[in-house]
Amino acid sequence: MSDETFDKQDGNSELWGTIFGPGGHPALTTMHRRYKFLPAKPRCRLCRVPFGSFGGWLMGRRGKAPCKRNPHFCSACDQFIDANPGGAEVDMSVLYVDIRNSVRTAAASETAAVAQRVNQFLSTATSIITDNDGFIMAFYGDCVVAVWPPGFAGPDHRQKAVRAAKALSAAFGPDSAIPSGTGVHSGPVYICTVEAGAGMFRDMSIFGHTVNVTARLASEAPAGQALASEAVAAHLGAEFSAQDLKGIDSPIMATTI
Ligand SMILES: [Zn+2]
């Protein structure tokens, strides 16, 4: 993603390829299975240890608390990311969703009402994505970016990403108070650690053509609907038509869901 405050990092490609690629890393997939049954959200982005509710309290007592400098990760995963900077190219599904007409609505609303509306959207969208095994990558204003790496979401990552896109269209449809626009696509993605402030802060990010196409599909999606590419949604057996996307050289076959 094009967040200029972060520098993309390379290296440890075998390790990151194992973590996010088909099959996943055995240590991490064991943790995912174990923590799945402990309530509750939010969770560490990498190992999925719960931070909230009873599970969070229990795991906090075992030293698995949110890291202070990077609360999206537990302290153990933050140290792991710090010790193993780098990334790998992995075939995965990607989803972008944002609020439609947010500039126009914001201009006509109180600041507090705008913040409340955005928070409500982000919280529901996050739940829909994580309930469908998606990995939240970033929040940009009122936009949520998520990925389904096979190492996390399994071999049926495309079906899960499409299911999430459909659920987002159902929750934030054309007639809802907060109509959204979603793009969902799949293909090779460079997923890696990024650093800012000369190594003071590390996070994970995604780069590449697949990511840019997904962002464009989201911005072209009709209000309250999702544009799904044929690469991710071929299993629907829908009719796909060529979409010319701004800044993308060749048309992308996509359908509205
Ligand atoms: Zn963790």
Residues whose N, C-alpha, C, O or C-beta is under 5 A from the ligand:
A	BS01	ZN	C44 L46 C47 R48 C74 C77
